[in-house]
Amino acid sequence: QDMPDAPYVFLTDQATASALAAPVLNTLAAPTTGGTFTAGTYYWVITAKNAKGETIASNEKTATLTTNQEQALSWGAVSGATSYNVYRGTVAGEENVLVGNTASTSFTDTGAAGTAQTPPGSNTAAVGKIYYIWQAAEPISALAGKPIVAPANAVVIE
């Protein structure tokens, strides 16, 4: 954007951008053969990730599998997400195995061992601070005690 000619330049953060939303798991399809699960009840949640972090867990889905089955999972895309982590557990609300990471909005859990890990307890997938840069005719000292509000023609840096 063009900025007016002025001798003073200011950079300030005026707002904190929101974090990624937690994904929402869709209804599970029926389990299919081809996996390595042992018979039992399993629970899944997913999280969305970006360069800054990871969201809290999605809603939980459960399925009862028989030996050598696998379970397909799907969810809606989260705006700003670059990938998704898939977590599994054998107790409701205690998903403690990271079984996959994918850029897709679907994943088939075959029952592979995975890695011991739980979803984060707080959302760290912030979009970041929004900074505004602008020029003004007055130095910052002349603005003391006045609210500093970026003008409409300020350049936005995310």
N, C-alpha and C positions, 0 to 999 in steps of 0.2 A: 504494500500500500504506500501511496505517497504520504509524506508527513510534512507539516508546515515547517518552514525555515525558522529555527529558533536556536538560541545559544545553549540551552540546557536539555539534557537527555535523562529520562528517568526509566528505571526498570523496577517493577514492583509485582508482587503476587497479589492478585485481587480475589482469587477463588481457588478452591481445591476441586479438581475435577472428580467425578464420582468413580467408584471402583466397578469392576466387572460384576455383573449379576451372577448369582449362582445358577448353574444349569438345572434343567428339569428333566428327569428321566421319564421316558414314555412307558406305557404298559409293556411288560415283557412278552415276547413271543414265546410259544411253547418250546421247551428245551429240545435239542436234537441230538442224535448220536454223533460220535466222532471225537469227544473230549476225553479227558482223563480224570474227571471228578469221581470221587467215591460217593456213594449214596448218602444224601443228607439235605438239610435245608441251608441255603446260602443267601446272603444279603449283599447288595451292591449300592454304592453311591459314586458319583463322579464329581469332579471339580473342573473349573475352567482355569486356564493359565494364560499369562502374557509375560512380557519381558520383565515386569516388575514383581510378579508373584502369582499367587494361587487363591482362588475363591474358597469360601466355605463349601461344605458338602451339599450336594443336591438332595432332593427327596430320596427316600430309600425304597428299593424294590427287592422283593424276595421271590425265590423259587425253590421248590423241592425237586432235586435231581436224583436220578438213579445212576448206577455205575456206568461210566464211560459216556456220559452225556456232556454237552456244552451248552452255554447260554448266550444268546445274542442280546445286546443292549443297544438302545438308541435314545437320542435326546435332541432337542432343538438347539440350533447354533446360538452361541452367545456373542453378541456384537463386541468386537475387540479381542476376542480370545484367539490365541495362536495354536493352542492344543488343549487336550483334556486328559486328566488322570482318572483312571478307573480303580476303585478300591473294592475289596471283597472281605466279608467276614462270615463267621458261623454263628454269631450272636447278634440279634437286632440292636442297632445303634452302636455297634463296636466293630466297624469295618477297619481291619488292621493289616491288610495286605495290599500293597500297590501291585496290581496285576497287569497294568498297561498304561501307555501314553500314546495318544493318537491325535492327529490333526483332523480326523474325520469326526462325524457325529454319530458314529456307530462303532461297536467293538464286540467281538465274540470272545467270551471268556471260555477257554478250553479246560481250565482247571490247573494250568501251570502254576508252579510254586509261587512265583512273584517275590516281592521284597517286603520285609516287615516295615510298614509305615502307615501312619494314620493321616486322614485329611487335616488341614490346619483348623485351629479353633477360631481364627479370625481371618477376615478377608485381607490379603496382602496384595491383591491384584489391582492396585490403584492405577488409574489412568494417568495420574500425576497432577502436579500443580500447573495452573495456567498463569503465565506471566504476560504482562503487558509492557510494552516499551513505547514511550512517546517523548516528544519534545515540548518544551514550554518556554515562554519568554521570561519566567521568573526563576531564580535559583531556589533550591529546596529550602534554604533558610527563610525565604520570604513566605513559604507555605506553612511554616510552623504553626501548629494549632488549628490548621484548616484540614478538613477531610481531603484525603488524596484519592481522587477517583479518576481512573483512566478515561480519557475522552473517547468519543465514538470512533475516531480515526486512529486509535492506538493499534499497534501491530501485536497480534496474539502469537505467543510462542508456547507450544505445549511440549 
